[in-house]
């Protein structure tokens, strides 16, 4: 037993502080109590000096060190990898790695039996967790190899044990994600510092895994531009790995997501990209090597604005078994430089107020005014309106189809072609359009989302009551439309906002032509007022009313402008580019399973000035349909959040809501990212002997070849096993409740005596 003193500061500082404390007490305190009786005076000085002595004791931090002899039985632990990569058949005679270890242990049974007479030999299987086993069995079903986490878990469980050594038997490759992905070398350093026990490593498997079968995979996918503009050629850089494909011709191609008819939270199907003069979306490869990695550059043209997925795929071979690594996906955002709208209508109030959208920076409306009534045929529409790539959106007001047809040059066929190519089409309410205007017999009939009944020759150009709602109506969002971008005017009380609008004088009667048409707005009686659909690349709307200008006149100017702007942006596939206060982004756009995804988000004013004190709520919709809440953290004038639950492959949708001073900041901001359909453990099951050698070196262990395991055990037996270990235990004399209690009692008694003598 020894007394150990470890002062809180260096010895000179501690001595000076202690002397100063004692001198201060003896110099200042006696004069304050010199008028008291002798016993009281000496008692108070003693109590004050004793309190100072307790403080000096705490500065010295004394402890008693007791040495003890540990005679408990020694322990030797053998950690055996049971992850799926241990089923790789690259051992002698085609044996799996796990079988190789079991055969080695069986051949060393005699040496192990002798060791068990001297020490406790313990077997533990591991993948991401440790499990005790009497004898390792021939199975390898663990999802991941978490060597670093295994070392940490064993270290935590082995404090106080009489360990003499550890054997770590594995292919040595760390394959884990998320919280299981602990750095093996850092874990080995912690193990060496705390326990000082050697880890002997034994590696099975080869670092160059060959296979009898064929395996084609995309190893890496990088877009030259993750944000680009429409009609631009986008380069794509790939790494393609071909195993077992010698002499075969392999096609590598790009695929693009088709989002027609898809809502937020839904993924679209992939389709092939056609070859063009400006782009090369596929390429055929051929090699004479059994295993080769080939860098490859492909390209495609961003035809359509919006956000959608791009995939690189090696077309699967007929004899290929593992297909989940044939494809990698990422996301691209395609923007337009500006948004141009062609608007055809008669002179009426709706046209006047709609043209105010020209005051925005993004929208330019070019209007073709059509003379009303019998003078309509005298207006000739310029065919230049319908040239390819000239306009993003076409709006048709209260004019019949005959106006387009009399203009010649097959204008409606050209307009139908533009919609098919991706332009948006909106037809508003009126007396002389839709079915009553003769559009049921035109090429636009297949695009418009409403049934188009043949015009009644006996009616005054469609004025039949059967075609119209002739009572005052309130335009309201449907249950589906209340959550859609087109109808969202308030994030917190959207329906109440719509209910405040003035009623309109009537509407065209619309009937959805199929089940895929979405009804986004209706009257108070349930009559459809806004129908939406996607046909080909184009988006189409049918709006039954033509008096939304009344909202503007009754104090809802901003809501009127916002509603029309959202319709036009949606028709042009540019709803992701609206000037919303909230924003969010995820970079990169695709991740490996179990990866940590960083989500960045923030809020800004109309002038793009950040709102640093906004409050955010973040949630992520997973591929399984579950919604996960994410904790937001402030970072400067924006926020960051880490999302860890990425074990499932597929599309993840981020939604960020925000408030400022208790008020909503508008529509939620959304972003999407992709988790690759990959098997971390088996995509590349190559062994890593270098890592195992570093672990052995850090812990002063040895790298033991499989064929020399028995000889290594013989050497341990020859050198002998120590039967007892000297351990040290410390009892702190300063850190605990007794010194604190004594200090409190001394000061309390002193204060009480001073109080009784009138000194307090």
C-alpha angles and dihedrals in degrees: 000000000000135000111234122193120194108175118211090234134020116298096253092052092047093048093048092047093048094048091047091051094050093044091049092052095046093044101047107025105057093057090057093055102032092108092060125093115277096254094049093045094051092044093054093047090049093051093049092048091047090054089051089050090055090054091049089050090054090051091052093048097205122193138174116238115207122192117214132185112232108209096172118128117276121247132219116190127201115198113199123193113234099176122128094258087067087071090067106122099223098118128105111301092010093295118156120247092252091051090050091056093046091050090049091051091049091052089050094048093116094054091045090051090054091048092051089060089060105030141018105262109203127190121206127180117210143187111138091334137036121245127184117234133176094214124005112247131211102265132106111185104135113128098220141018106233103176095161094050090046092056091048093049092049092048092052092048095046102056107129095015120127096240122174098178150328133231114209109197115187146111084262099230116131107222112168140111141207116007091350092063099092117162105255094209093051089048090051091053091051089049093051094047095049104034105017090211121141120244110212111202127210118190126204126183134038129274091227107056115197124188135206089220132061123264122181118185145167106232099183139009124192127171116216086222125017089189116039142150131259119276093018124129111243118204117219122200119205142180111210121192119200119190121180091001099116110149094007127118111231127190121216114192144171122238129196129209117247106214097176108140093003123130131205108292093030124101122220129226120261122244133184122265116234122238116254139174092257100043141044109205097171142028137186118230132194130182138177093210125096093221124021139149115215126193110220137185121206131164143197138188117250096229101170133043118238139067119294143145128270119199132193113208139182104214105244119251120233091243096045116117104180108060105159092088096051093090139046124188136200138165133252131193115212119195137184124230092228140350120240124191128194111207125192118187147127120259105281137132094264090062093052095053094040091058089063086081085080086078089072120087095232104047128064116180118199108195128207107196113212120204111241130242120352091355092064092091090059092065115089116204115220110243088214088080088072102048114128117275093004101110132027097199135025121203121194117195131183099327129115125241090248090073090064094041094051089053088068129207090099091274098174090053089054091048091050089051091052091051090049089053093053111280118134124243127203126179116191130205121283147128097258107043139066110040093338089057094055098254092131089079096047133086088255091069092083092054104043111089096223132077110259112211117201113267115260107241090204096056127082096262097303100324091132112134088229089067096049145048105230100186131084111277139193114221109223134171117251119234089265094041093051089073098038125102093238095061101032110116097148129027096209107032106015099151092047089054091055091047090059094060118103117257121261126231097242145305146229112268109247128191119190108241096212144005094261091064112101119221104211101168136027143170123264086265094053099258111149115251105167123035124184133190142155120227120180106323095328130091121216135196132190112201113190098199134070103184104075086124086081088071088058093052094048097058100276097106096135093046091050092051092044093051093052093042091052091050092052094044090050092049089052094047089245102116089117090062100057119126097256120161093230123068136174137177140181121206126220099027099215130048142182118253115282091016121145110248118206114212118199121196143158148152133248141183125247087270091056092253111148119246101219098182098052120128120229139199116197128193134170125211108214127209089257090061096251121133115224123197116225126204113240121220124193118235114179111302094344139040140250132201132180120219115199106171096093100128094118119073118231142061122336120195120206118205121188123192123186143190133192123197089349095306127111117253093217133254118012116260114235137198134172133214134179130229111207121241094241137139105225092195101047107027090084110011095172116141121245110213091167093066092048091051091052092050090052091048094050092051096040090248132136134250104235119199114222093243092052099049094101092049090050090054089049089055091052090051091048094051091049133229118265109242098205137029129207110231129184128217126190130209112198115219096192107037109075146055100289097069091043092049092049091050092051092048093049093050092043094051091046092050091048092052092047090049092052090050093049096250095123 
